[in-house]
Amino acid sequence: MTEATATEIGSAADFLLLDEELTDEELTLRDRVRDFGRREIAPVIDEHWERAEFPETILPSLADLGVVGGFIPGHGCPGLSRRTAGIVAREMGRADGSVNTFLGVHSNLCMGSIYMLGNREQHERWLPSMARLERTGAFALTEPAHGSDSVSLETSARREGDTWVLDGHKRWIGNGHAADVVVVYARDEADGQVKAFVVERQDDGTWPSGYRPEVITGKIGKRAINQADIVLDGLRVPTENRLEHCESFAGVNRVLAATRGGASWEAVGHGMAAFEIATRYAAEREQFGGPIGGYQLIQEQLATMLSDLTSMQLMCLRMADLAEQERLTGAMASLVKMTTSRRALSMCRTARDILAGNGLLLENEIGRHLTDMEVVSTYEGTDSMQALIVGREITGISAFTRLRR
């Protein structure tokens, strides 16, 4: 394929010329992250995905990219707007979902928790080194019995002198086995409220007694970022490691609200990749005497993919604008997440179909995006959960609780 043709395909993914509305600064950021994906991620991601290992060699370049710390101002962080943060997630997802998940967990959820719920001393203790990726982070909220119903978390915390003792079980914790800093949410036995605690690796690189992480194996998606199953058994955390401004689950909600929309932007990135892979293949693959892009069925599939992609792009841009104006509601974000995840997953499936048997090969990329989108459709709330949130907004009736006679 010629460079001109590749450029044309990339331009087609922005069919309504939406990137023309971006500022020069936003375009520069887009191109910088996009180049990082091509230069640093693309050459190594397949082998790491297949081995289920994170490509740690990219961390120095990722630190230099100027995006670590996301929306946080100061402390070496970039203070991104909702739209620029979305562009980063989109371009990272377009390159690889595992790397995007690592960045989102580290920057938005872990560092975001420390920034929003910690005091000034805690900011200075952890954020600068994390912004430089000298230490990596994790966010431990989800439990085996509490995924969508995270507000019901059962991990407990009790105060004993100058320490807190944590007992419980966390699961699906991205980077939870390898991080240096883990924000753990637990319920205070004294008042029943959720508090946040920072667990740190010890100076010798080992975990403190009572923190037992184990990598979850056998995943079919996001294979290049490991999730951990973590048992907390009498884990002692110093009082100075309790994030001062988290007094209830409302603190968790503040962090989740600040990072809301990241999965939707990532879905757009996967959709862009799927469209570009399918379009390129349709131009190159010849069957029955000509390129398959000349057949009506393929053209209809590509047109539908582009329609879905464009609507996703428009929804995410509007979501970012509403968030900047502090007018974005939870139901609005749910509608965007539900729509983008469904359409991006459909696009990836269509692209895999266009590539036929070749779509099953890791070297052709679409299989990685397809299975990663299966994960995106699940985290930050499954499509079904998002639909119930929107349905509650439409009808005024909650379907989360079963009615009893």
Buried (B, 14 or more C-beta within 10 A) or exposed (E): EEEEEEEEBBEBBBEEEEBEEBEEEBEEBBEBBBEBBEEBBEEBBBEBBEEBBBBEEBBEEBBEBBBBBBBBEEBBBBEBBBBBBBBBBBBBBBBBBBBBBBBBBBBBBBBBBBBBBBEEEBBEBBBBBBBBBEBBBBBBBBBEEBBBEBEEBEBBBBBEEEBBBBBBBBBBBBBBBBBBBBBBBBBBEEEEBBBBBBBBBEEEEEBEEBBBBEEBEEBEBBBBBBBBBBBBEEBBBEEEBBBBEBBBBEBBBBBBBBBBBBBBBBBBBBBBBBBBBBBBBBBEBEEEEEBBBBBEEBEEBBEBBBEBBBBBBEBBBEBBEBBEEEEBEBBBBBBBBBBBBBBBBBBBBBBBEBBEEBBEEEEBBBBBBBBBBBBBBBBBBBBEBBBBBBBBBEEEEEEEEEEEE
